[in-house]
Amino acid sequence: MLVLLLLIALMGTSEAQEAGESMSLEMLPDGYLVGVPTDSLVIGFLCPMHPKVTAEKEGEICYICGMALVDGTIKMPHASHDPHYGGIFFMARDTWHHVEGAMPAPGVFRFHLFDNYSIPMTTMHASGRVIFQEFRDENGNQARPPIEAPLLEAPDGVSFMVSDRRFQLERDFHVLMRFEADQTDEDRFDFAFYEYTSPTQGDTQAEFEPDKDFTASLVIPETQIDIVEAMLTRMNDLDTLISRSKLNEIFLPALEVKDLALALSDNPGTLDDSQITTLRISVKSIVKAAWLLDTSGDFGDKPESESHFRVLTRNVAAIEALYR
């Protein structure tokens, strides 16, 4: 109880962003930017969901998700989705709540709640359940109730904990979550662990460092067929990551497929007019599907990621056929 009271006091002084509000300098606590890496600071206007979408003037919207760009020199809430407890970190669909799932030992699952500034949130208004197995008919409708277990509030007041022998490595399961009592639809978060999460990280978050792979520049191959081969390599990577429920890692190959497709659109080679039209239609679909894959990966939604990946697969295959 003492921990919970201290947490609530901390959240009250930090003035974390309320759901649905825009971020601005006035909302940030004193000293909020002290010690923040320069990579996490932006001057101007940016999308709270896609921080790389920026503008120099007021009133712009994000071309990816349609959200209004927000103002000020601020710490980007989504600059890092690094886990605090060595687990898997996801963002809820409201882009405000964040979660981390961890499996520190066989049969043990911890589910932590954070706001969009990575401040732990109370479990007071939240509820959820773990789904071990679903039973659906050929149309995707529920044929009978799933095998599930409720999420139980942990003593720390900011996480849930479930002990169940069905929590094992390489076994898929997902969490259905309501962050508020009046939330209509449950948020879905898919998990699969391939090693136990480290309990030695405690409750502190490592200092943010940009991902080396994320900051590396994509090298576009010189020939069209080599670009297609590079796209196919990344499609194989995506297939593996999605099948293993490593959804928080799919953003990089998805966005690289997009960039490779755009490179082909800029330099299509010796295609005729009809083929160029096919190419540009496919590229447009790839761009949209890649951004949606990025978002569904952030949300931790495996069925949605699979759906967007199928769109990506069809259109990459159409482009491959043009150059084979």
Secondary structure as a PSIPRED ss2 file (coil, helix, strand):
# PSIPRED VFORMAT (PSIPRED V4.0)

   1 M C   1.000  0.000  0.000
   2 L H   0.000  1.000  0.000
   3 V H   0.000  1.000  0.000
   4 L H   0.000  1.000  0.000
   5 L H   0.000  1.000  0.000
   6 L H   0.000  1.000  0.000
   7 L H   0.000  1.000  0.000
   8 I H   0.000  1.000  0.000
   9 A H   0.000  1.000  0.000
  10 L H   0.000  1.000  0.000
  11 M H   0.000  1.000  0.000
  12 G H   0.000  1.000  0.000
  13 T H   0.000  1.000  0.000
  14 S H   0.000  1.000  0.000
  15 E C   1.000  0.000  0.000
  16 A C   1.000  0.000  0.000
  17 Q C   1.000  0.000  0.000
  18 E C   1.000  0.000  0.000
  19 A C   1.000  0.000  0.000
  20 G C   1.000  0.000  0.000
  21 E C   1.000  0.000  0.000
  22 S C   1.000  0.000  0.000
  23 M C   1.000  0.000  0.000
  24 S C   1.000  0.000  0.000
  25 L H   0.000  1.000  0.000
  26 E H   0.000  1.000  0.000
  27 M H   0.000  1.000  0.000
  28 L C   1.000  0.000  0.000
  29 P C   1.000  0.000  0.000
  30 D C   1.000  0.000  0.000
  31 G C   1.000  0.000  0.000
  32 Y C   1.000  0.000  0.000
  33 L C   1.000  0.000  0.000
  34 V C   1.000  0.000  0.000
  35 G C   1.000  0.000  0.000
  36 V C   1.000  0.000  0.000
  37 P C   1.000  0.000  0.000
  38 T H   0.000  1.000  0.000
  39 D H   0.000  1.000  0.000
  40 S H   0.000  1.000  0.000
  41 L E   0.000  0.000  1.000
  42 V E   0.000  0.000  1.000
  43 I C   1.000  0.000  0.000
  44 G C   1.000  0.000  0.000
  45 F E   0.000  0.000  1.000
  46 L E   0.000  0.000  1.000
  47 C C   1.000  0.000  0.000
  48 P C   1.000  0.000  0.000
  49 M C   1.000  0.000  0.000
  50 H C   1.000  0.000  0.000
  51 P C   1.000  0.000  0.000
  52 K C   1.000  0.000  0.000
  53 V C   1.000  0.000  0.000
  54 T E   0.000  0.000  1.000
  55 A E   0.000  0.000  1.000
  56 E C   1.000  0.000  0.000
  57 K C   1.000  0.000  0.000
  58 E C   1.000  0.000  0.000
  59 G C   1.000  0.000  0.000
  60 E C   1.000  0.000  0.000
  61 I E   0.000  0.000  1.000
  62 C C   1.000  0.000  0.000
  63 Y C   1.000  0.000  0.000
  64 I C   1.000  0.000  0.000
  65 C C   1.000  0.000  0.000
  66 G C   1.000  0.000  0.000
  67 M C   1.000  0.000  0.000
  68 A E   0.000  0.000  1.000
  69 L C   1.000  0.000  0.000
  70 V E   0.000  0.000  1.000
  71 D E   0.000  0.000  1.000
  72 G C   1.000  0.000  0.000
  73 T C   1.000  0.000  0.000
  74 I E   0.000  0.000  1.000
  75 K E   0.000  0.000  1.000
  76 M C   1.000  0.000  0.000
  77 P C   1.000  0.000  0.000
  78 H C   1.000  0.000  0.000
  79 A C   1.000  0.000  0.000
  80 S C   1.000  0.000  0.000
  81 H C   1.000  0.000  0.000
  82 D C   1.000  0.000  0.000
  83 P C   1.000  0.000  0.000
  84 H C   1.000  0.000  0.000
  85 Y C   1.000  0.000  0.000
  86 G C   1.000  0.000  0.000
  87 G C   1.000  0.000  0.000
  88 I E   0.000  0.000  1.000
  89 F E   0.000  0.000  1.000
  90 F E   0.000  0.000  1.000
  91 M E   0.000  0.000  1.000
  92 A C   1.000  0.000  0.000
  93 R C   1.000  0.000  0.000
  94 D C   1.000  0.000  0.000
  95 T C   1.000  0.000  0.000
  96 W C   1.000  0.000  0.000
  97 H C   1.000  0.000  0.000
  98 H E   0.000  0.000  1.000
  99 V E   0.000  0.000  1.000
 100 E E   0.000  0.000  1.000
 101 G E   0.000  0.000  1.000
 102 A E   0.000  0.000  1.000
 103 M E   0.000  0.000  1.000
 104 P E   0.000  0.000  1.000
 105 A E   0.000  0.000  1.000
 106 P C   1.000  0.000  0.000
 107 G C   1.000  0.000  0.000
 108 V E   0.000  0.000  1.000
 109 F E   0.000  0.000  1.000
 110 R E   0.000  0.000  1.000
 111 F E   0.000  0.000  1.000
 112 H E   0.000  0.000  1.000
 113 L E   0.000  0.000  1.000
 114 F E   0.000  0.000  1.000
 115 D C   1.000  0.000  0.000
 116 N C   1.000  0.000  0.000
 117 Y C   1.000  0.000  0.000
 118 S C   1.000  0.000  0.000
 119 I C   1.000  0.000  0.000
 120 P E   0.000  0.000  1.000
 121 M C   1.000  0.000  0.000
 122 T C   1.000  0.000  0.000
 123 T C   1.000  0.000  0.000
 124 M C   1.000  0.000  0.000
 125 H C   1.000  0.000  0.000
 126 A C   1.000  0.000  0.000
 127 S E   0.000  0.000  1.000
 128 G E   0.000  0.000  1.000
 129 R E   0.000  0.000  1.000
 130 V E   0.000  0.000  1.000
 131 I E   0.000  0.000  1.000
 132 F E   0.000  0.000  1.000
 133 Q E   0.000  0.000  1.000
 134 E E   0.000  0.000  1.000
 135 F E   0.000  0.000  1.000
 136 R E   0.000  0.000  1.000
 137 D C   1.000  0.000  0.000
 138 E C   1.000  0.000  0.000
 139 N C   1.000  0.000  0.000
 140 G C   1.000  0.000  0.000
 141 N C   1.000  0.000  0.000
 142 Q E   0.000  0.000  1.000
 143 A E   0.000  0.000  1.000
 144 R E   0.000  0.000  1.000
 145 P E   0.000  0.000  1.000
 146 P E   0.000  0.000  1.000
 147 I E   0.000  0.000  1.000
 148 E E   0.000  0.000  1.000
 149 A E   0.000  0.000  1.000
 150 P E   0.000  0.000  1.000
 151 L C   1.000  0.000  0.000
 152 L E   0.000  0.000  1.000
 153 E E   0.000  0.000  1.000
 154 A C   1.000  0.000  0.000
 155 P C   1.000  0.000  0.000
 156 D C   1.000  0.000  0.000
 157 G C   1.000  0.000  0.000
 158 V C   1.000  0.000  0.000
 159 S E   0.000  0.000  1.000
 160 F E   0.000  0.000  1.000
 161 M E   0.000  0.000  1.000
 162 V E   0.000  0.000  1.000
 163 S E   0.000  0.000  1.000
 164 D C   1.000  0.000  0.000
 165 R C   1.000  0.000  0.000
 166 R C   1.000  0.000  0.000
 167 F C   1.000  0.000  0.000
 168 Q C   1.000  0.000  0.000
 169 L C   1.000  0.000  0.000
 170 E C   1.000  0.000  0.000
 171 R C   1.000  0.000  0.000
 172 D C   1.000  0.000  0.000
 173 F E   0.000  0.000  1.000
 174 H E   0.000  0.000  1.000
 175 V E   0.000  0.000  1.000
 176 L E   0.000  0.000  1.000
 177 M E   0.000  0.000  1.000
 178 R E   0.000  0.000  1.000
 179 F C   1.000  0.000  0.000
 180 E C   1.000  0.000  0.000
 181 A C   1.000  0.000  0.000
 182 D C   1.000  0.000  0.000
 183 Q C   1.000  0.000  0.000
 184 T C   1.000  0.000  0.000
 185 D C   1.000  0.000  0.000
 186 E C   1.000  0.000  0.000
 187 D E   0.000  0.000  1.000
 188 R E   0.000  0.000  1.000
 189 F E   0.000  0.000  1.000
 190 D E   0.000  0.000  1.000
 191 F E   0.000  0.000  1.000
 192 A C   1.000  0.000  0.000
 193 F C   1.000  0.000  0.000
 194 Y C   1.000  0.000  0.000
 195 E C   1.000  0.000  0.000
 196 Y C   1.000  0.000  0.000
 197 T C   1.000  0.000  0.000
 198 S C   1.000  0.000  0.000
 199 P H   0.000  1.000  0.000
 200 T H   0.000  1.000  0.000
 201 Q H   0.000  1.000  0.000
 202 G C   1.000  0.000  0.000
 203 D C   1.000  0.000  0.000
 204 T C   1.000  0.000  0.000
 205 Q C   1.000  0.000  0.000
 206 A C   1.000  0.000  0.000
 207 E C   1.000  0.000  0.000
 208 F C   1.000  0.000  0.000
 209 E C   1.000  0.000  0.000
 210 P C   1.000  0.000  0.000
 211 D C   1.000  0.000  0.000
 212 K H   0.000  1.000  0.000
 213 D H   0.000  1.000  0.000
 214 F H   0.000  1.000  0.000
 215 T H   0.000  1.000  0.000
 216 A C   1.000  0.000  0.000
 217 S C   1.000  0.000  0.000
 218 L C   1.000  0.000  0.000
 219 V C   1.000  0.000  0.000
 220 I C   1.000  0.000  0.000
 221 P C   1.000  0.000  0.000
 222 E C   1.000  0.000  0.000
 223 T C   1.000  0.000  0.000
 224 Q H   0.000  1.000  0.000
 225 I H   0.000  1.000  0.000
 226 D H   0.000  1.000  0.000
 227 I H   0.000  1.000  0.000
 228 V H   0.000  1.000  0.000
 229 E H   0.000  1.000  0.000
 230 A H   0.000  1.000  0.000
 231 M H   0.000  1.000  0.000
 232 L H   0.000  1.000  0.000
 233 T H   0.000  1.000  0.000
 234 R H   0.000  1.000  0.000
 235 M H   0.000  1.000  0.000
 236 N H   0.000  1.000  0.000
 237 D H   0.000  1.000  0.000
 238 L H   0.000  1.000  0.000
 239 D H   0.000  1.000  0.000
 240 T H   0.000  1.000  0.000
 241 L H   0.000  1.000  0.000
 242 I H   0.000  1.000  0.000
 243 S H   0.000  1.000  0.000
 244 R C   1.000  0.000  0.000
 245 S C   1.000  0.000  0.000
 246 K C   1.000  0.000  0.000
 247 L H   0.000  1.000  0.000
 248 N H   0.000  1.000  0.000
 249 E H   0.000  1.000  0.000
 250 I C   1.000  0.000  0.000
 251 F H   0.000  1.000  0.000
 252 L H   0.000  1.000  0.000
 253 P H   0.000  1.000  0.000
 254 A H   0.000  1.000  0.000
 255 L H   0.000  1.000  0.000
 256 E H   0.000  1.000  0.000
 257 V H   0.000  1.000  0.000
 258 K H   0.000  1.000  0.000
 259 D H   0.000  1.000  0.000
 260 L H   0.000  1.000  0.000
 261 A H   0.000  1.000  0.000
 262 L H   0.000  1.000  0.000
 263 A H   0.000  1.000  0.000
 264 L H   0.000  1.000  0.000
 265 S H   0.000  1.000  0.000
 266 D H   0.000  1.000  0.000
 267 N C   1.000  0.000  0.000
 268 P C   1.000  0.000  0.000
 269 G C   1.000  0.000  0.000
 270 T C   1.000  0.000  0.000
 271 L C   1.000  0.000  0.000
 272 D C   1.000  0.000  0.000
 273 D H   0.000  1.000  0.000
 274 S H   0.000  1.000  0.000
 275 Q H   0.000  1.000  0.000
 276 I H   0.000  1.000  0.000
 277 T H   0.000  1.000  0.000
 278 T H   0.000  1.000  0.000
 279 L H   0.000  1.000  0.000
 280 R H   0.000  1.000  0.000
 281 I H   0.000  1.000  0.000
 282 S H   0.000  1.000  0.000
 283 V H   0.000  1.000  0.000
 284 K H   0.000  1.000  0.000
 285 S H   0.000  1.000  0.000
 286 I H   0.000  1.000  0.000
 287 V H   0.000  1.000  0.000
 288 K H   0.000  1.000  0.000
 289 A H   0.000  1.000  0.000
 290 A H   0.000  1.000  0.000
 291 W H   0.000  1.000  0.000
 292 L H   0.000  1.000  0.000
 293 L H   0.000  1.000  0.000
 294 D H   0.000  1.000  0.000
 295 T H   0.000  1.000  0.000
 296 S H   0.000  1.000  0.000
 297 G H   0.000  1.000  0.000
 298 D H   0.000  1.000  0.000
 299 F H   0.000  1.000  0.000
 300 G C   1.000  0.000  0.000
 301 D C   1.000  0.000  0.000
 302 K H   0.000  1.000  0.000
 303 P H   0.000  1.000  0.000
 304 E H   0.000  1.000  0.000
 305 S H   0.000  1.000  0.000
 306 E H   0.000  1.000  0.000
 307 S H   0.000  1.000  0.000
 308 H H   0.000  1.000  0.000
 309 F H   0.000  1.000  0.000
 310 R H   0.000  1.000  0.000
 311 V H   0.000  1.000  0.000
 312 L H   0.000  1.000  0.000
 313 T H   0.000  1.000  0.000
 314 R H   0.000  1.000  0.000
 315 N H   0.000  1.000  0.000
 316 V H   0.000  1.000  0.000
 317 A H   0.000  1.000  0.000
 318 A H   0.000  1.000  0.000
 319 I H   0.000  1.000  0.000
 320 E H   0.000  1.000  0.000
 321 A H   0.000  1.000  0.000
 322 L H   0.000  1.000  0.000
 323 Y H   0.000  1.000  0.000
 324 R C   1.000  0.000  0.000
